[in-house]
Amino acid sequence: AAAPARVETIAPPRWPEPQPVAAAAEPTKAPAAAAEKQPATPVDALLAALPATCAYPDPEDAEGPNYAALVQKIGAVAALRDETARSDADLAAALEGSWDLAFTSSPSFAFNKGFTGVAGTLPGGADFVGLSQIVGVVANVEEVNYVEVVSPKLGGDALDVRVACDWALKRRFDALSRRDQVYHECLPRKVEYGPVSVDGKRVERGWKSMRVMNALAIEYLGEDLRVMKGTTAFFVFRRRKA
């Protein structure tokens, strides 16, 4: 009998077993940024918000800052305590020293181009740079010395305008706020800048631009910060560091 035909059986291919795919590691999340430290007190908030150089709103500059948020912070500090409860001796001691005007909401600063108005009278005009106030006792006389710095637009060195004042603390009832107030009165008696020296009645009665700061109510007087108020405007001073 014939031998049977040889039949080869082809086994199906054996593929390697699929290996489990490792799950992709989740990207490491960056630690959440630490929350910004919030000022602890209204005083801290105001100090942090004050501009580096003296600023004031300009009603004629429609695109300029109006400082509404800053004025709110100033009002919060002014409401912290009643400075009339302090004695005159305590207030006088706290006032002594050198201060820089950091901000005022007074529109007269824009109108007069500063405190004295000298910047608007110089040939070619000048820009207001800053105003410092030194409160002290000189030769047994209570004296305030202002130094206003203006920068001539035509070039040259900055010009110091020096104003000597007599000062006193006065207490009286304020009809507008309907409460007692203590005022820091500074009455100018002499103005000097460059070769110019003016004193007497021309300063005491005729220098209108400076009247806005003749008598300011002490709203808050701390170690490094002072909030004063005129009829409607705030004046914020920062103590000058030695």
Buried (B, 14 or more C-beta within 10 A) or exposed (E): EEEEEEEEEEEEEEEEEEEEEEEEEEEEEEEEEEEEEEBEEBBBBBBEBBEEEBBBBBEEEEEEEEBEEBBEBBBBBBEBEEBEEBEEEEBBEBBEBBBBBBBBBBBBBBBBBBBBBBBBEBEEEBEBBBBBBBBBEEEEEBBBBBBBBBBBEEEEEEBBBBBBBBBEBEEEEEEEEEEEBBBBBBBBBBBBBEEEEBEEEEBEEEBEBBEBBBBBBBBBBBEEBBBBBBEEBBBBBBBEEE
